[in-house]
Amino acid sequence: MTLPTRLLCASTLLVLACDSEGDSDKEETGGGSETATDTADTAGDTGKDTDTGFDTGDTSQPVLPDSGYFGPPIIMVLADDGAGGAKAYLVDPTTNVATVVPDLSVSKTAVMACAGQMIWALDNQGGSVTDNAYGVEGRTIAISKTLALGAGFAAQSALYSASTYWFGGLGSASLLSFDDAGTAGASVDLSSLADSDGSPEVTRLLNAEGTIVAILRRQDTTKGSYEKSMVAKIDLSTQTITSSGTLAGMNAGRTASGVPGGVAVEMLPVASDGGGIEMFDLTANASGGRSLEYGEADRIASFSTGNDGTSWVALREGGTTAAHHYLPDGSELDSGFTVAPTVDAIAAAPGYLYVGEGSTLVPYSGDGAAGSAIAIGSKVLAVHSCQPPSRPPDTGDTAVSP
């Protein structure tokens, strides 16, 4: 399937989605030059090997991946803490139980991400206060890593690759890295793609079609002006930009997804551009055009992708918000359904759409049936879905016992 090469009107609403063992020990026979009683052996040695030869473990389990996210399925909610900041909840999608992350207080502009075995809260304090990345272990719901990114970094995205965590932000011309122990490592200089303020404003890092790409907003934060957004291909092993191309839009958002042949990028409204979903062809290193224009809608509530190959778009039109679900080939999975008009955020998980509505999180099934509301207790600011890739099935233990 090729990427769209022309702009489509909002009424078409086409979105391309969007992530043998063997025992070699043998019994001693006591034969050869050994006597029947081996005087060199210690007393009581019967000449038998104590290794029974039984397999002590299944070695056929798939090895954990060394890139992407491979923690437990989690829905993360950022909510107002009532004291000027925000707190985070982790929601188990199998039980829809929300648990607050203890000892985690971040700004309302914090960003959530998934990388390695961590669910990340990327704090953006502003000014001279250090921005930290807090890695939360989803199984224990506890902060496992605290990484100092520096003042003004304004992190927007996290990526795990080759045992290294990478972070991109709006306030730095470089991608920063840390190893599993939390030690700062190499960086990638993106200043050659910067706009007039010297920073390219990284909004997202992701692996698309086996290629690490960085989405660059390219906004002059000193003037409030925008240049064309870009997509850069990155070789993390050599810390270099291998190629790049320009998008048609000027305000790339944080939501992006790999699609066959390229990347789908959320373009936020700016100036006369109402925004939409723009495709980028990774082979041609060029824009593939808009697959969705939403300039005629009141606004977009959110654009989110799950790891099941589908994508969700929530559009507000005429005071109501409708959720639309799309297959990877660009066709709409169903006719869509109406959700609450006060949608604050959405996040897609396989088979479900989680919608932040005021102080609750409501799960909707694919046919639009609303599940029981999950009480958050305070205003939902953002929702994020962390879903690991499918693992190959265990083929069974191939070791044969004697």
Secondary structure, 3 states (H helix, E strand, C coil): CCCCCCCCCCCCCCCCCCCCCCCCCCCCCCCCCCCCCCCCCCCCCCCCCCCCCCCCCCCCCCCCCCECECCCCEEEEEEECCCCCEEEEEEECCCCEEEECCCCCECCCCEEEEEECEEEEECCCCCCCEEEEEEEECCCCEEEEEEEEEECCCEEEEEEECCEEEEEECCCCEEEEEECCCCEEEEEECHHHCCCCCCCCEEEEEEECCEEEEEECCEECCCCEECCCEEEEEECCCCEEEEEEECCCCCEEEEEEEECCEEEEEECCECCECCEEEEEECCCCEEEEEEEECCCCCEEEEEEECCCCCEEEEEEECCEEEEEEECCCCCECCCCEEECCCEEEEEEECCEEEEEECCEEEEEECCCCECCCEECCCCEEEEEEECCCCCCCCCCCCCCCC
